[in-house]
Amino acid sequence: MFRFHFEFRVCVLSLKVTLKTRVPRSRDRRRLRNELKVMTDLPASPFLQRCHAAFETATRLFFVVDFNAGGDLFNHLVSGLQLCAMPQW
């Protein structure tokens, strides 16, 4: 993930870069297309990461997404973070 500042809309966005060689199977490509469709169709929310644009080169795919300062949930789960249940009030 790369962080950059997009001046047109005074907000901070991230650039998600994926190597095309890391999505070799058609099933993986289908999942990536589904991820892109879901992220572009999402309503504005502070809890969801939206995709504002996507483009590609011969070797890479790029998603311009909302910047989340703490990182995304998947990376935290992979690193071993355990989530606690919300307390019942």
LINDA-V60338 format. One record per helix or strand. SS is the DSSP state (A for helix, B for strand). FROM is the first residue (numbers start at 1). TO is the last residue. If there is no record, write none. Layout:
BEGIN
ss->SS from->FROM to->TO
ss->SS from->FROM to->TO
END
This chain:
BEGIN
ss->B from->2 to->6
ss->A from->7 to->9
ss->B from->11 to->19
ss->A from->20 to->22
ss->A from->26 to->41
ss->B from->51 to->56
ss->B from->60 to->66
ss->A from->73 to->78
END
